């Protein structure tokens, strides 16, 4: 078990938030890690990440969640942002169809910079704005199924499904890492430690990653 200050954890997982500017990535981060929401629509400036530790199967999982820090406005996200990531939330705004269309580009960039077996959840955010919906739940789910992604609609404003989305993503990463540990004959606790990258380069069947498990 690794320690940092007074905190202890068994696994440290780096998660990245990606998607167009203004889709609510920063508020998803603050809602999950601090249970806060800001109505101000200012873009993140500078590198930002936050952490939260949860329990999965008696193991303490520390999530280090990175926000794109406004770089997405300039198409300037660097490979360093993705380095070491074992999970991603790919976020679009259900009220702006163009943000959904751009998911294809974001997914390609993610795959170009990360391991093939990174665990990805497609998130349709701002589900509280039902009267302004421009992307149907069915369209989001269908895309996720085609690409073997998990899928969920969330509202950072109303705190709807935010906790569930992150919890499910972290649980799936843990399962991938646990299977690999068993496959190579290592003890589960020996895979991660403080500051180390967790490798999820193991074969994950698409049937285990279908969107239906997480639909709203």
C-alpha positions in Angstrom: 0.0 0.0 0.0 1.3 3.4 -1.0 1.3 6.5 1.2 1.3 10.2 0.5 1.1 12.3 3.7 -1.7 10.9 5.7 -3.4 9.3 2.8 -3.0 5.7 1.8 -4.2 3.8 -1.3 -3.6 0.5 -3.1 -3.9 1.8 -6.7 -3.3 5.2 -8.4 -5.2 5.6 -11.6 -4.8 8.6 -13.9 -8.1 9.7 -15.6 -8.3 12.3 -18.4 -11.3 14.5 -19.2 -11.6 15.3 -22.9 -14.2 17.0 -25.2 -14.9 20.4 -26.6 -14.7 23.6 -24.6 -17.8 24.4 -22.6 -19.3 20.9 -22.3 -18.8 20.9 -18.5 -15.6 18.9 -17.9 -14.4 21.2 -15.1 -17.8 21.0 -13.3 -17.8 17.2 -13.6 -14.4 17.2 -12.0 -15.4 19.6 -9.2 -18.7 17.8 -8.6 -17.0 14.4 -8.2 -14.0 15.5 -6.2 -15.4 18.4 -4.1 -19.2 18.2 -4.6 -19.1 21.7 -6.0 -20.6 23.3 -9.1 -19.9 26.8 -10.5 -22.4 28.6 -12.7 -19.6 30.7 -14.1 -18.7 29.5 -17.6 -15.1 30.6 -17.5 -12.7 28.2 -19.1 -10.0 26.5 -17.1 -6.6 28.2 -17.2 -3.5 26.2 -16.7 -3.1 22.6 -15.8 -5.7 21.4 -13.4 -6.3 18.0 -11.8 -7.9 16.8 -8.6 -8.0 13.6 -6.7 -10.4 11.5 -4.9 -10.1 8.0 -3.2 -12.8 5.4 -3.4 -13.1 1.8 -2.4 -13.5 -1.0 -5.0 -13.6 -4.6 -3.8 -12.0 -3.6 -0.5 -9.1 -1.9 -2.3 -8.5 1.9 -2.0 -8.4 3.4 -5.5 -7.0 6.9 -5.8 -8.2 8.7 -8.9 -6.0 11.5 -10.3 -8.4 13.2 -12.7 -6.9 15.7 -15.2 -8.8 18.5 -16.9 -7.8 19.8 -20.3 -7.3 23.3 -18.8 -8.8 25.1 -21.8 -6.2 23.8 -24.2 -9.0 22.2 -26.3 -10.0 25.6 -27.6 -6.6 25.8 -29.4 -6.3 22.2 -30.4 -3.1 22.3 -28.2 -3.5 19.2 -26.0 -0.1 17.6 -25.8 0.9 14.0 -25.5 2.0 14.7 -21.9 -1.6 15.2 -21.0 -2.5 11.7 -22.0 0.7 10.0 -20.8 0.0 7.3 -18.2 -3.8 7.6 -18.5 -5.7 4.4 -17.9 -9.2 5.9 -18.2 -11.0 8.7 -19.9 -14.3 10.5 -19.8 -15.1 11.7 -23.3 -17.7 14.5 -22.7 -20.2 16.2 -25.0 -23.0 18.6 -24.4 -26.4 17.2 -25.2 -27.7 20.7 -26.1 -25.0 21.3 -28.7 -24.9 18.7 -31.5 -21.5 19.9 -32.8 -19.9 18.8 -29.5 -21.3 15.3 -30.2 -20.0 15.4 -33.8 -16.5 16.2 -32.5 -16.5 13.1 -30.3 -15.1 11.2 -33.3 -12.0 13.5 -33.4 -11.5 13.3 -29.7 -11.7 9.6 -29.7 -9.1 9.3 -32.5 -6.8 11.6 -30.6 -7.2 9.6 -27.4 -6.4 6.4 -29.2 -3.4 7.9 -30.9 -1.9 8.9 -27.6 -2.9 6.1 -25.2 -2.9 2.3 -24.8 -5.4 0.5 -26.9 -7.1 -0.9 -23.8 -7.7 2.4 -22.0 -11.2 2.3 -20.5 -13.4 5.1 -22.0 -16.8 6.3 -21.0 -18.8 8.5 -23.3 -20.7 11.1 -21.3 -23.6 13.2 -22.5 -23.5 16.1 -20.0 -26.1 18.8 -19.1 -29.0 16.3 -19.0 -30.9 18.8 -16.8 -31.4 21.0 -20.0 -34.0 18.5 -21.4 -35.9 21.2 -23.2 -32.8 22.2 -25.2 -31.7 18.6 -26.1 -30.1 18.3 -29.5 -28.5 14.8 -29.1 -30.8 11.9 -28.3 -29.9 9.4 -25.6 -30.2 6.7 -28.3 -27.7 8.4 -30.6 -25.2 8.6 -27.8 -25.7 5.0 -26.8 -25.5 3.8 -30.4 -22.1 5.5 -30.9 -20.8 4.1 -27.7 -21.9 0.6 -28.7 -20.2 0.9 -32.1 -16.9 2.0 -30.5 -17.2 -0.4 -27.4 -17.3 2.5 -25.0 -19.3 2.8 -21.8 -22.1 5.4 -21.9 -23.9 7.6 -19.4 -25.8 10.9 -19.4 -25.0 13.2 -16.5 -25.8 16.6 -15.1 -23.0 18.2 -13.1 -25.5 20.9 -12.1 -28.0 18.5 -10.5 -25.3 15.9 -9.6 -27.1 13.3 -11.7 -25.1 10.2 -12.5 -21.7 12.0 -11.9 -20.8 9.8 -9.0 -22.0 6.7 -10.8 -20.0 7.5 -14.0 -16.7 8.0 -12.2 -17.3 5.0 -9.9 -18.1 2.7 -12.8 -15.1 3.9 -14.8 -12.7 3.3 -11.9 -14.3 -0.1 -11.2 -13.8 -1.2 -14.8 -10.1 0.0 -14.7 -9.6 -1.9 -11.5 -11.0 -5.1 -13.1 -8.7 -4.7 -16.2 -5.7 -4.3 -14.0 -6.7 -7.1 -11.7 -7.2 -9.5 -14.6 -3.7 -8.6 -15.9 -2.2 -9.2 -12.5 -3.7 -12.6 -12.4 -2.7 -13.3 -16.0 1.0 -12.6 -15.3 0.9 -14.3 -11.9 1.5 -11.2 -9.8 -0.2 -10.2 -6.5 -2.9 -7.6 -7.0 -1.3 -5.2 -4.6 2.0 -5.2 -6.5 0.8 -3.6 -9.6 0.6 0.1 -8.6 2.4 2.3 -6.2 2.7 6.0 -5.7 3.6 7.8 -8.8 3.8 4.8 -11.0 1.9 4.3 -14.3 -0.6 1.5 -14.3 -0.4 -0.5 -17.5 -3.8 -1.8 -18.8 -2.4 -3.5 -21.9 -4.5 -6.5 -21.7 -7.2 -7.9 -23.9 -10.6 -6.6 -23.1 -13.5 -8.1 -25.0 -15.9 -5.6 -26.5 -18.8 -7.5 -25.0 -17.7 -6.4 -21.6 -17.5 -2.7 -22.6 -20.9 -2.2 -24.2 -22.8 0.9 -23.4 -25.9 -0.8 -22.2 -24.5 -1.4 -18.8 -24.6 2.2 -18.0 -27.4 3.7 -19.8 -29.8 6.1 -18.0 
